[in-house]
Amino acid sequence: MNNRDGNQVPVKVYKSNSRLTVAAPMPGIEPQDIEITLTRDGDLTLSAAARGRFKNEHEVLINEWEAGAYHRTIALQTNVDGTAAEASY
């Protein structure tokens, strides 16, 4: 696990006979702000840039979570074919 340049993303990793699925909630992030990389050693990295705040448009009354930035590196415990990988938002 790695926590650099942002909040650590909590994940759920699922495995079936033909697929490995990684689910990671990233509140306040748009798809174009997410970067996903997979190394040959099986390290999956999820990161996302912080979105702009309300820019003084709103007075925040309760703030229990932040909208990015996020970063997480996971050592996958199984072989993964990165050329067949898909990402969805």
N, CA and C of each residue as an Amber inpcrd file, in Angstrom:
protein
   267
   0.8430000  -1.1880000   0.0000000   0.0000000   0.0000000   0.0000000
   0.8760000   1.2330000   0.0000000   0.4130000   2.2430000  -0.6780000
   1.1830000   3.4580000  -0.8100000   0.2440000   4.6400000  -0.6550000
   0.6680000   5.6630000   0.0430000  -0.1470000   6.8490000   0.2430000
   0.7060000   8.0790000  -0.0130000   0.9610000   8.3470000  -1.2840000
   1.7040000   9.5520000  -1.6140000   0.8530000  10.3860000  -2.5530000
   0.9400000  11.6710000  -2.4250000   0.2100000  12.5890000  -3.2870000
  -1.3030000  12.4270000  -3.2020000  -1.8210000  12.1160000  -2.0250000
  -3.2650000  12.0780000  -1.9120000  -3.7730000  11.1070000  -0.8820000
  -5.0960000  11.0810000  -0.7630000  -5.7730000  10.1700000   0.1490000
  -5.6410000   8.7410000  -0.3680000  -5.4850000   7.7900000   0.5150000
  -5.4270000   6.3980000   0.0950000  -6.8200000   5.9330000  -0.2850000
  -6.9380000   5.3430000  -1.4460000  -8.2130000   4.8710000  -1.9540000
  -8.5220000   3.5000000  -1.3560000  -9.6860000   3.3180000  -0.7290000
 -10.0610000   1.9730000  -0.2820000 -10.4620000   1.1570000  -1.5030000
 -10.1440000  -0.1180000  -1.5120000 -10.4510000  -0.9560000  -2.6740000
 -11.1370000  -2.2500000  -2.2630000 -11.8410000  -2.8370000  -3.2070000
 -12.3200000  -4.2100000  -3.1280000 -11.7780000  -4.8870000  -4.3720000
 -11.1700000  -6.0740000  -4.2000000 -10.6290000  -6.8190000  -5.3210000
 -11.3680000  -8.1450000  -5.3940000 -11.9420000  -8.4320000  -6.5520000
 -12.7120000  -9.6510000  -6.7900000 -12.0140000 -10.4760000  -7.8600000
 -12.0750000 -11.7870000  -7.7320000 -11.4820000 -12.6640000  -8.7360000
 -12.4790000 -13.7440000  -9.1160000 -12.6420000 -13.9580000 -10.4310000
 -13.4250000 -15.0720000 -10.9470000 -12.4840000 -15.9150000 -11.8050000
 -13.0060000 -16.9090000 -12.4780000 -12.1630000 -17.7600000 -13.3130000
 -11.4700000 -16.9980000 -14.4350000 -12.1170000 -15.9640000 -14.9510000
 -11.5650000 -15.2610000 -16.1150000 -11.3270000 -13.7720000 -15.9140000
 -11.5690000 -13.2540000 -14.7100000 -11.5080000 -11.8030000 -14.5460000
 -11.0670000 -11.4220000 -13.1500000 -10.3130000 -10.3220000 -13.0850000
  -9.9500000  -9.6850000 -11.8180000 -10.5860000  -8.3030000 -11.8460000
 -11.3550000  -7.9830000 -10.8240000 -12.0370000  -6.6930000 -10.7700000
 -11.5590000  -5.9350000  -9.5480000 -11.2180000  -4.6680000  -9.7510000
 -10.8220000  -3.7830000  -8.6580000 -11.8190000  -2.6370000  -8.6310000
 -12.4970000  -2.4560000  -7.5020000 -13.4480000  -1.3550000  -7.3250000
 -12.8670000  -0.3750000  -6.3160000 -12.9080000   0.9170000  -6.6580000
 -12.3190000   1.9470000  -5.7950000 -13.1520000   3.2310000  -5.8680000
 -13.8370000   3.6010000  -4.7880000 -14.6220000   4.8400000  -4.7980000
 -13.7150000   6.0690000  -4.7210000 -13.9910000   7.0470000  -5.5650000
 -13.2310000   8.3000000  -5.5670000 -14.2100000   9.4620000  -5.6610000
 -14.8240000   9.8570000  -4.5320000 -15.8250000  10.9330000  -4.5640000
 -15.2550000  12.2310000  -5.1310000 -16.0550000  12.8810000  -5.9590000
 -15.6920000  14.1870000  -6.4890000 -14.7260000  14.1580000  -7.6520000
 -14.4430000  12.9930000  -8.1950000 -13.4760000  12.8640000  -9.2840000
 -14.2090000  12.5570000 -10.5840000 -13.7490000  13.1500000 -11.6790000
 -14.2850000  12.8810000 -13.0080000 -13.3790000  11.8800000 -13.7280000
 -13.9050000  11.1150000 -14.6820000 -13.1100000  10.0910000 -15.3580000
 -11.7990000  10.6050000 -15.9450000 -11.8070000  11.7940000 -16.5050000
 -10.5950000  12.3290000 -17.1280000  -9.4970000  12.6570000 -16.1150000
  -9.8250000  12.6460000 -14.8300000  -8.8470000  12.9620000 -13.7890000
  -8.2190000  11.7100000 -13.1780000  -8.6360000  10.5240000 -13.6400000
  -8.1540000   9.2610000 -13.0760000  -7.0640000   8.6690000 -13.9570000
  -5.9800000   8.2150000 -13.3310000  -4.9050000   7.5340000 -14.0440000
  -4.7330000   6.1410000 -13.4420000  -4.6630000   5.1330000 -14.3030000
  -4.5030000   3.7450000 -13.8780000  -3.2900000   3.1670000 -14.5920000
  -2.3650000   2.5910000 -13.8280000  -1.2000000   1.9480000 -14.4360000
  -1.0160000   0.5600000 -13.8420000  -0.4590000  -0.3270000 -14.6560000
  -0.1670000  -1.6930000 -14.2450000   1.2550000  -2.0080000 -14.6790000
   2.1100000  -2.3720000 -13.7340000   3.4930000  -2.6980000 -14.0640000
   3.6200000  -4.1660000 -14.4330000   4.7450000  -4.5170000 -15.0280000
   5.0120000  -5.9190000 -15.3710000   5.1070000  -6.7890000 -14.1290000
   5.4470000  -6.1890000 -12.9880000   5.5510000  -6.9230000 -11.7290000
   4.1950000  -7.1410000 -11.0570000   3.1130000  -6.6060000 -11.6510000
   1.7820000  -6.8040000 -11.0950000   1.3510000  -5.7490000 -10.1010000
   2.0030000  -4.5900000 -10.1030000   1.5770000  -3.4910000  -9.2340000
   0.5700000  -2.6240000  -9.9800000  -0.6170000  -2.4940000  -9.4100000
  -1.6660000  -1.6600000  -9.9710000  -1.6780000  -0.3420000  -9.2140000
  -1.6040000   0.7730000  -9.9430000  -1.6450000   2.0890000  -9.3010000
  -2.8650000   2.8460000  -9.7890000  -3.6450000   3.3500000  -8.8350000
  -4.8000000   4.2050000  -9.0960000  -4.4760000   5.5840000  -8.5460000
  -4.6210000   6.6080000  -9.3540000  -4.4040000   7.9600000  -8.8420000
  -5.3660000   8.9120000  -9.5320000  -5.6680000  10.0030000  -8.8520000
  -6.5870000  10.9970000  -9.3920000  -6.1940000  12.3670000  -8.8850000
  -6.2550000  13.3330000  -9.7670000  -5.9420000  14.7180000  -9.4180000
  -7.1180000  15.3340000  -8.6730000  -6.8170000  16.2370000  -7.7780000
  -7.8650000  16.9290000  -7.0170000  -8.6460000  17.8480000  -7.9400000
  -9.9350000  17.8820000  -7.7570000 -10.8020000  18.7860000  -8.5120000
 -10.8170000  20.1380000  -7.8210000 -11.2090000  21.1810000  -8.5480000
 -11.3150000  22.5060000  -7.9730000 -12.3730000  22.5490000  -6.8940000
 -12.1250000  23.2850000  -5.8530000 -13.0990000  23.4250000  -4.7720000
 -14.2380000  24.3380000  -5.2290000 -15.1080000  24.6800000  -4.3400000
 -16.2440000  25.5380000  -4.6800000 -15.8270000  26.9570000  -5.0400000
 -14.5790000  27.2650000  -4.8570000 -14.0360000  28.5830000  -5.2150000
 -14.8440000  29.7110000  -4.5770000 -15.0640000  29.5820000  -3.2810000
 -15.7600000  30.5960000  -2.4790000 -17.2000000  30.8290000  -2.9040000
 -17.7840000  29.8920000  -3.6640000 -19.1810000  30.0260000  -4.0610000
 -20.1270000  29.5950000  -2.9520000 -19.6550000  28.6440000  -2.0930000
 -20.5130000  28.1060000  -1.0500000 -19.7900000  28.1550000   0.2860000
 -20.5580000  28.3310000   1.3330000 -20.0160000  28.2190000   2.6790000
 -20.1810000  26.7690000   3.1130000 -19.0790000  26.0920000   3.4010000
 -19.1240000  24.6880000   3.8050000 -19.4900000  24.6150000   5.2840000
 -20.5780000  23.9150000   5.5970000 -21.0460000  23.7980000   6.9700000
 -20.5380000  22.5320000   7.6390000 -20.4790000  21.4330000   6.9010000
 -19.9370000  20.1750000   7.4000000 -19.0590000  19.5990000   6.2990000
 -17.8410000  19.1890000   6.6550000 -16.9170000  18.6500000   5.6620000
 -16.3060000  17.3620000   6.2080000 -16.9310000  16.2180000   5.8900000
 -16.4690000  14.9440000   6.4180000 -15.6580000  14.1380000   5.4130000
 -15.5160000  14.5930000   4.1670000 -14.6800000  13.9220000   3.1750000
 -14.1300000  14.9480000   2.1960000 -13.0370000  14.5930000   1.5930000
 -12.3970000  15.4600000   0.6070000 -12.5500000  14.8790000  -0.7820000
 -12.6040000  15.7230000  -1.7720000 -12.6950000  15.2900000  -3.1680000
 -11.3010000  15.2620000  -3.7700000 -10.6240000  14.1100000  -3.6250000
  -9.2760000  13.9360000  -4.1910000  -8.2800000  14.8120000  -3.4890000
  -7.0810000  14.7480000  -3.8170000  -6.4370000  13.8030000  -4.7200000
  -6.3550000  12.4190000  -4.0770000  -6.2710000  11.3800000  -4.9410000
  -6.2110000  10.0100000  -4.4590000  -4.9910000   9.3120000  -5.0390000
  -4.4700000   8.3440000  -4.2720000  -3.3540000   7.5380000  -4.7660000
  -3.3430000   6.2150000  -4.0210000  -3.1410000   5.1310000  -4.7950000
  -3.0540000   3.8100000  -4.1670000  -2.3040000   2.8840000  -5.1060000
  -1.3470000   2.1580000  -4.5630000  -0.6610000   1.1110000  -5.3110000
  -0.9410000  -0.2110000  -4.6200000  -1.3660000  -1.1970000  -5.4120000
  -1.7180000  -2.5120000  -4.8980000  -0.8620000  -3.5520000  -5.6070000
  -0.2350000  -4.4320000  -4.8420000   0.4890000  -5.5620000  -5.4300000
  -0.5350000  -6.6610000  -5.6790000  -0.8740000  -6.8790000  -6.9420000
  -1.8530000  -7.9090000  -7.2730000  -1.2540000  -9.2800000  -7.0230000
  -2.0390000 -10.1690000  -6.4960000  -1.5590000 -11.4910000  -6.1030000
  -1.7690000 -12.5350000  -7.1930000  -2.0430000 -12.0930000  -8.4000000
  -2.3120000 -13.0080000  -9.5060000  -1.7890000 -12.4040000 -10.7980000
  -1.5360000 -13.2350000 -11.8120000  -1.0960000 -12.7390000 -13.1060000
  -2.2350000 -12.0270000 -13.8010000  -1.9130000 -10.8830000 -14.4270000
  -2.9160000 -10.0840000 -15.0970000  -2.4010000  -9.7440000 -16.4900000
  -3.2640000  -9.8830000 -17.5010000  -2.9380000  -9.4860000 -18.8580000
  -3.3580000  -8.0400000 -19.0460000  -2.4150000  -7.1350000 -18.9440000
  -2.7090000  -5.7160000 -19.0450000  -3.2540000  -5.3110000 -20.3930000
  -2.9500000  -6.0620000 -21.4540000  -3.4630000  -5.7100000 -22.7800000
  -4.9660000  -5.9540000 -22.8920000  -5.5180000  -6.7620000 -22.0140000
  -6.9520000  -7.0390000 -22.0180000  -7.6930000  -6.2340000 -20.9550000
  -6.9920000  -5.3440000 -20.2800000  -7.5990000  -4.5830000 -19.1800000
  -8.6360000  -3.5880000 -19.6900000  -9.6620000  -3.3750000 -18.8880000
 -10.7080000  -2.4010000 -19.1620000 -10.9250000  -1.5650000 -17.9170000
 -11.2560000  -0.3150000 -18.0980000 -11.5830000   0.5640000 -16.9750000
 -12.9560000   1.1610000 -17.2280000 -13.7620000   1.2480000 -16.1730000
 -15.0710000   1.8840000 -16.2930000 -15.2630000   2.8240000 -15.1080000
 -16.1380000   3.7780000 -15.2940000 -16.3800000   4.8060000 -14.2910000
 -17.8000000   4.7030000 -13.8210000
